[in-house]
């Protein structure tokens, strides 16, 4: 038995071919994301990455128990700083302008002091020492009255520093130094100490 397809006019054959091709799996045009939607999804992904990084940083700070710290206030010079409990005052290195604390077990040190800073000479010198005096240290102005720096000093110790300038031009300097192999535990603690420095 011989089957023959009927002869169709060209237009009908074209229509039939299009109908047959439409039977394959195809995605509706409405299901394809627009460029605006793709951009929104990319922004959302980027925000998720930023949020995760921020939560990691906050988690590191949260690991520092601020409740276990003691407050040191210098009423004469007008500033306050939180100090970890158990860190002892070096009386010979402390005076009315500030204090030096040490943590006996690790050798970590905290120094906070008031500096007269006439005509911003001390401020400029402190910034210059960080930026020009040691390649291992990097610093940046937070604003016109705050400067922060961190890195490795020439003696191999890690250092975190904060400078605050008071309205009268004087300044308060705080620095935490610690051994490099103590970075994992001491760097978040140093950040919490320096963040606690407030002017009165």
LINZI-V429055 format. One record per residue. RES is the residue in one letter. NEAR is the number of other ideal C-beta (glycine too) atoms within 12 Angstrom. Layout:
# LINZI-V429055
res,near
RES,NEAR
RES,NEAR
This chain:
# LINZI-V429055
res,near
X,3
X,4
X,5
X,6
X,9
X,9
X,8
X,12
X,10
X,10
X,10
X,14
X,15
X,13
X,14
X,17
X,14
X,13
X,12
X,11
X,12
X,11
X,10
X,9
X,7
X,10
X,9
X,7
X,8
X,8
X,9
X,11
X,14
X,12
X,10
X,10
X,14
X,13
X,13
X,14
X,15
X,15
X,14
X,14
X,14
X,14
X,14
X,14
X,14
X,14
X,14
X,14
X,14
X,14
X,14
X,15
X,16
X,16
X,13
X,21
X,22
X,15
X,19
X,25
X,14
X,21
X,12
X,15
X,23
X,22
X,19
X,31
X,22
X,27
X,12
X,14
X,30
X,22
X,33
X,24
X,38
X,32
X,38
X,35
X,17
X,18
X,33
X,21
X,22
X,19
X,11
X,9
X,18
X,22
X,18
X,11
X,23
X,33
X,31
X,28
X,34
X,26
X,28
X,13
X,15
X,26
X,22
X,35
X,35
X,45
X,36
X,42
X,33
X,34
X,29
X,20
X,28
X,14
X,11
X,23
X,16
X,24
X,29
X,21
X,21
X,32
X,28
X,19
X,23
X,31
X,21
X,15
X,18
X,23
X,12
X,20
X,30
X,19
X,27
X,18
X,20
X,16
X,11
X,14
X,22
X,27
X,35
X,31
X,35
X,29
X,27
X,22
X,26
X,14
X,16
X,16
X,28
X,34
X,39
X,38
X,39
X,39
X,42
X,39
X,30
X,25
X,13
X,17
X,20
X,30
X,39
X,43
X,41
X,45
X,38
X,46
X,35
X,36
X,24
X,22
X,15
X,22
X,25
X,16
X,23
X,34
X,30
X,28
X,36
X,42
X,31
X,32
X,40
X,36
X,24
X,30
X,41
X,23
X,26
X,17
